């Protein structure tokens, strides 16, 4: 039988940034705020500025500059010109050290910061192989007090440690580290921290800081005290009746065991009491195999406080997952990524869900890269409530309960088989343009239904899940990324695809509850999304915006012709000009979101499209970094 071929346009579009001109500056990522309490206009601060180069004089981007002193612990990354800056430092003595993958850690410098002109600190790093033997043998690097220095003096001090030249690192791993995306809404992440450190540097820093290195490990921590309110209307301006809940979560991390370790935990109380914990370890990237391990466990208990949710069993639900990954550098131009995840859900008959994935990256010429990826993702209904979020999302515990729309069919896992092949290239210094061809085959595609009121009472705040059938889709995705130094970056995606539906496994109640969720045998649609991340160092403000508009969304109201109303995720963090405690950096957080799912590269195209009437979520509160 001939299947009509239609063009299905999935436009993941965003914002075009070519007309903007933003100067590149060094990113400063503070880990701990000033130790002083209230900051007033009378306080005069100092600065440390400088540049990181190799012994051949080539600038080193992405080097991690760590500072310990009266302002606490702060970090900065060098920009693509090697420059870095640490601003608003309380006058006093600071211990400075620089790390970068493939290079030995710099000697510890004791810098005297005073009000007025900045302290100029040029840093020269040598390759790790030059001095790793001395570091492993326990040779400590000298510590000296310095003030304002010039470049000639620094080079003279460095000659007694390194005397030979080293070429600029043009490997693919170094290229990806220089161009890796970084979230601006959090402190140094596991991947970001690891990308700029090395084992020898960790050992040298821990050994030189004193006889008790365990107590001196640069532990980072973050505490969130938040209030979350959900509004049943998905419209940006229609407030509706809120459903508030209090949230407390904690995350800690440290460079240990030849890698970076992090752990998170969150809990909330109310008629839905839930908690979730997760841990992750990622090996340093200075070996051919960069291993990663992660584990998570979440539990949710519904106490029946809402009589409108009687269809949801008053029971405890749990989910656990374990994942492993390996980024294998076969050559400077060829890298393989392998990974798998095993998950079990206490409320499913299919207890063990196994999801493998693989990818291959090849740079066949400088600035042009080829990527081939494939995966088989087995997703449990309601998994978004329990699994850890992606890096760019807020860490929130399970908020809602859910139930099968049809008790006769129950809940079943969704299986997504995804394959794509793509090529991308550096058009200019700041632009990256790519094109991908993808194929997807989804069994038991899930529809997530809000606003379904079977009992004829007020909205319950819970949602239902139903099978919308099987779908095969194929198409093209065009993408454009642009970075303006460390201040702002954004992305644009545009896709064209066909989708063919097989509705033999559709839950019969779906068409009655939400007629728009029943898809035609073949369809095409447009999908527009954008992601923008920005940092304003002058005001210590971080902004993250993700927006998506699609003609494939299920209409919000039965009479609507399409679901073109945009869905969004907006987050703003503002550092407070004072610290109620002697240590720590305090931020105010405000987030507004109507997107239900987070960004997933190999997820089904229709996961978000088949979310009906997604609630608007508002989160606000305090974030404390230590």
Residue, then its C-alpha position, 0 to 999 in steps of 0.5 A: x500500500x502506498x503511504x502518502x509522503x508528507x513533509x513534517x516540519x519540526x522546527x526547533x528554532x530559537x534566536x539569531x544572534x548575529x547582530x549582537x556584539x558582546x565582548x568575550x570576558x573570562x567567566x568567573x564561577x564563585x564557589x564560596x562567597x565572601x566570608x564577611x557578612x553585610x557588604x556596604x558601599x564603604x567596602x573597597x575590594x581588589x582584583x586579580x587578573x592575568x593570562x594562562x599560557x603554555x611554555x610556548x606562549x600559546x594561550x590556554x582556554x578553559x584553565x581552572x583558576x582556584x583562589x582561597x583567601x578572605x573572600x572564601x573559595x572562588x574559581x574562574x576559567x580562562x577565556x579563549x585568549x587565556x585571560x581570567x579575572x577574579x573581581x570584588x575580592x576582600x583585601x588580604x592574602x590569597x592562595x592561587x593555583x591553576x589547573x588544566x587537563x594535560x598540564x601540571x598544576x601551577x605552583x601555589x602563589x601567595x598573592x597580596x590583594x590590596x584596594x586599587x590597581x589589580x594584581x597582575x598574575x601571568x601563569x605558565x603551565x607545562x605539560x603533565x608529562x614534564x613534571x608528573x614524575x616529580x609530583x608523584x614522588x612528593x616534590x612540593x612546589x614552592x610558595x612565594x608571596x607576590x604583589x603586582x607582577x609583570x610578565x617578565x618576572x613570571x617567566x623568570x620564575x617559571x624557567x626553573x620548573x619547566x625549560x622546554x617548549x610544548x606544542x599547543x594542544x590541537x587534539x579533538x578532546x581539547x577542541x571539545x573542551x574549549x567549545x563545550x556548552x556550559x550552564x550559567x545557572x549553576x556552580x562548577x558542574x561535574x563535567x565542567x570541573x573535570x574538564x579543567x583539572x588533572x590527577x597530578x594537579x589534584x594530588x599536588x594541591x591536596x599534598x601542599x595544602x597540609x598534612x590532612x588532605x581529606x579535610x582540605x579537599x575543595x568540597x562544594x555544596x549547595x542548599x536550596x530552600x524553595x517554594x513551588x506553586x503549580x497553576x492548572x492553566x498552561x497560559x502565561x498570563x492565566x494564573x488560576x488557583x495555585x497548589x503550593x509546596x515547600x522543597x528542600x534539597x542539598x547537593x555536594x561534590x568534590x574531586x576525589x578518586x581520580x575524578x569528580x563526585x557529586x551527590x544530590x538529595x531533595x524532599x517535599x511534604x504535603x498530601x504528596x510526600x516524596x524524596x529522591x537521592x542520586x550520586x554521580x562520579x565522572x573520571x578525569x578526562x586525561x586518559x583514553x577512557x573517561x568513565x562515568x557512573x550514576x545511581x538514583x533512588x526516589x520514593x513517593x507516598x500519596x496520603x489521600x489528602x485530595x478526594x478528587x484523586x481517589x482513582x490514584x491508589x494511596x500507595x508508596x511508589x519507588x523507582x531506582x536506576x543505575x547508569x554507566x558510560x564511557x567516552x573512549x578517545x580512540x585517536x585525536x580525531x575519533x571518539x566513541x561514546x558507550x553507555x547504558x542504564x538499568x531502571x526498575x519501577x515498583x508500580x510496573x509489571x516490567x520491573x527491569x528496563x534496560x536502555x543502551x546507547x552508542x555514538x561515534x564522533x569523527x573530525x575528518x578535517x579541522x572545524x568539521x565533525x561527523x557524529x553517528x548515534x543510536x539508542x534504545x530508550x525504555x521509558x516508564x510512565x511517570x519516570x519524569x517524577x523520579x529520575x534526576x534532571x538534566x544538568x540545565x534543570x532544577x533539582x526537584x523531588x516528585x511533585x505529582x501522582x499519576x494514574x492510568x487513564x484506562x485501568x483496563x490497559x494499565x501502565x506500560x513502558x514506552x520504547x523509543x528506537x532512535x538513530x541519527x547521523x549529523x555533520x557540523x562545522x565552525x563557520x566563523x569564530x562564534x558560529x557552529x552550523x549543523x545538519x542531522x538526519x534522524x529516524x525514530x520508531x516508538x512503541x506505545x507512545x505515551x500521552x500525558x493528560x492534565x485537566x482531565x476531570x472524570x469525577x466532576x470536581x475541581x482539578x486534582x493536580x494529578x495527571x493521567x497517562x494513556x497510550x497514543x499508539x505507535x509512531x515512526x518518524x524521520x526527518x532533517x534537523x538544522x541547527x545553529x549555535x552562537x557563543x559571545x564569549x562567556x556572557x551569552x550563548x544560544x542555539x537554533x534548531x530547525x527540523x523537517x520530518x514525516x510521521x506515520x501512526x499505527x493506532x492499534x494500541x491506542x487506549x480507547x478512553x483517550x479519544x473521549x477524554x482528549x480528542x485532540x490527542x488522537x493523531x491522524x495516520x500521517x501528519x506534518x507540523x512545525x516546531x520552533x524552540x530556542x535556548x539562551x543562556x546569559x551571565x551579567x557579571x556587573x550585577x551578578x545575574x544569571x538568566x536561562x530561557x528555553x522556549x518551544x512553539x509547535x503546530x503539533x501540540x495538542x490544542x489547549x481547548x477543544x475548539x482550538x485549531x492547533x496548539x501553537x501557544x508557546x511553552x517555556x522555561x525561564x530561570x533567573x538567579x540574582x546574587x544577593x549583596x549580603x551574606x547572613x552567615x559568615x560563609x557562603x554565597x546567597x542567591x535569589x531564584x525565580x523560575x517559571x515553567x510550562x514545559x513538562x519534559x526537559x531536553x533529551x537528545x534521543x527522546x521521542x519527538x512526541x513526548x512533549x507534543x502529547x502533553x495536554x494542558x501542562x500546568x504552569x509551575x512557579x518556583x522561588x526561594x534562596x540558594x546558598x553556595x558553600 
